[in-house]
Amino acid sequence: MNKSERLNDMIRYLNGREFFNLSDLMSTYHISKSTALRDIHSLEQLGMPLYAEHGRNGRYGILKNRLLSPMIFTMDEVYALYFAMLTLESYQSTPFHLSGNRLNEKFENCLSPSQIEQIHNMKKVLQLETYPHTNASPCLDQILKSILHESSCRISYVRGKRHTTYEVQFARISARFGQWYAVGMELKTQQYRVFRCDRITSLQETSDQPTLLLDELLQRSGQRQQSEQSISFEVMIAEQAKDIFDKEHYPSMRLEAGEQTVIRGCYNPGEEAFITDYFIRYGQHILSIQPDALKEMIHIRLDSLLQHYQQL
């Protein structure tokens, strides 16, 4: 815990107290006496109303005008906030520098003992299913900062054994199906791409490329054009298969439901295995496939799977 985090936590820790000793801070935060004295000085500079009582049993007091006002939650608010925090447990990486345990501890310090008992009991009987995000994405916070700074980035991207460097201005981060994805405009080609964040091994913000304002970037990403190499597809599915699409689909796909239910989108060279495995999960709910090249790839993939299971 760095100093700013420690001071922020001390304000919360001391807010409900009338008196405290140096030893309280030393044992709670595992700091030395000199560090505790410096922290008290910093708290005073931040405006915390402290005063010292000298003598053999000297201690510090806090004036009655509390620095923080107490927060009052209804039980429905408690449940909603608690389960929102539980979703963080499934993420190997987040764009935020935080500890789930520390966040939970701060939250519970705002609750009454009866409220804490209720959420602990509720956790035993109410399950929250999430996709586990097991792949670490070390550059998530840098991607988010670059978006907010409206700056370009030079990234190293690894796919299999291939290492590639891209100049990108990122527009959006999303989490779906156990992975983090970032949409950005590749500055060299002025085309939008979807990057899997765990494959970004390094990122450096740059200032040698012209960039767009965030609103314009987002507007263009919503209307992103296909690259010259991308291959369009059109797959008609049975209406009841819409649930499969709703549970899992990707930014390069869209569902059009009317008299016919059709998945339209595109894939790039090198993504053939991904796109064939995706549509295989629809099974007999697929009614037609275009182009024929995609249909042929699915045939080949199914033959390969059949041979595998016959040899088991």
Residue pairs with C-beta under 8 A, 6 or more apart in sequence:
1 9
1 29
3 39
3 42
6 29
6 31
6 39
7 39
7 42
7 43
7 46
9 29
9 102
9 106
10 25
10 29
10 39
10 43
11 43
11 46
11 48
11 67
11 68
12 68
12 106
12 109
13 28
14 20
14 43
14 48
14 62
15 66
15 67
15 68
17 62
18 61
18 62
19 53
19 59
19 60
19 61
19 62
20 59
20 60
20 62
21 58
21 59
21 60
22 33
22 36
22 37
22 40
22 60
25 31
25 36
25 39
25 40
26 32
26 33
26 36
29 36
29 39
31 39
40 50
40 60
43 50
44 50
47 67
48 62
48 67
49 62
49 63
49 65
49 67
50 60
50 61
50 62
50 63
51 60
51 61
51 63
52 58
52 59
52 60
52 61
53 59
53 60
53 61
70 110
71 110
73 81
73 110
73 111
73 115
75 115
75 118
78 111
78 115
78 118
78 119
79 119
79 122
81 107
82 107
82 119
82 122
82 123
83 126
83 128
85 100
85 103
85 104
85 107
86 123
86 128
87 128
87 130
88 94
88 98
88 100
88 103
89 100
90 130
90 131
90 132
90 133
91 133
91 175
92 133
92 134
92 135
92 136
92 137
93 133
93 135
93 136
93 137
93 138
93 140
93 180
93 197
93 198
94 140
95 140
95 141
95 143
95 144
95 173
96 141
97 141
108 116
111 119
131 176
131 177
131 178
132 178
133 175
133 178
133 179
133 180
134 178
135 178
135 179
135 198
136 198
137 180
137 197
137 198
137 200
138 200
138 201
139 155
139 197
139 200
139 201
139 202
139 203
140 173
140 180
140 197
142 153
142 203
142 205
143 153
143 170
143 173
143 182
143 197
143 200
143 203
144 173
145 205
146 152
146 153
146 169
146 170
146 203
146 205
147 170
147 171
147 172
147 173
147 214
148 214
149 205
150 169
150 211
150 212
150 213
150 214
150 217
151 169
151 205
151 206
151 207
151 211
152 167
152 168
152 169
152 187
152 205
152 206
152 207
152 208
152 209
152 211
153 167
153 168
153 169
153 170
153 184
153 203
153 204
153 205
153 206
154 165
154 166
154 167
154 203
154 204
154 206
155 165
155 166
155 168
155 195
155 200
155 202
155 203
155 204
156 163
156 164
156 165
156 200
156 201
156 202
156 203
157 163
157 164
157 165
157 166
157 195
157 199
157 200
157 201
158 164
158 199
158 201
159 199
159 270
166 186
166 188
166 193
166 195
167 186
167 187
167 188
167 206
167 209
168 184
168 185
168 186
168 187
168 193
168 195
169 184
169 185
169 187
169 209
169 211
169 212
169 217
170 182
170 183
170 184
171 183
171 184
171 185
171 192
171 214
171 217
171 218
171 220
171 221
172 182
172 183
172 218
172 221
173 180
173 181
173 182
173 183
173 197
174 180
174 181
174 182
174 183
174 251
175 181
176 248
176 250
177 248
179 196
179 197
179 198
180 196
180 197
180 198
181 194
181 195
181 196
181 197
181 251
182 194
182 195
182 197
182 200
183 192
183 193
183 194
183 195
183 221
183 224
183 251
184 192
184 193
184 195
185 191
185 192
185 193
185 212
185 217
185 220
185 221
186 192
186 193
187 209
189 227
191 224
191 225
191 227
192 220
192 221
192 224
192 225
194 250
194 251
194 252
211 217
212 220
226 232
226 266
227 268
229 268
229 269
230 266
230 267
230 268
231 266
231 267
231 268
231 269
231 291
231 293
231 294
232 264
232 265
232 266
232 291
233 263
233 264
233 265
233 266
233 267
233 275
233 289
233 290
233 291
233 294
234 262
234 263
234 264
234 289
234 290
235 262
235 263
235 264
235 279
235 282
235 286
235 288
235 289
235 290
235 294
236 260
236 261
236 262
236 263
236 286
236 287
236 288
236 289
237 244
237 245
237 261
237 262
237 263
237 282
237 285
237 286
237 287
238 261
238 285
238 286
238 287
239 257
239 261
240 285
241 261
241 282
241 285
241 286
242 255
242 257
242 261
244 281
244 282
244 285
245 253
245 255
245 263
249 255
249 263
250 265
250 278
252 265
252 266
252 267
253 263
253 264
253 265
254 263
254 264
254 265
255 261
255 262
255 263
256 262
256 263
256 264
267 274
267 275
272 297
273 301
275 294
275 297
276 294
276 297
276 298
276 301
277 301
279 286
279 289
279 294
279 298
280 298
280 301
280 302
289 295
289 298
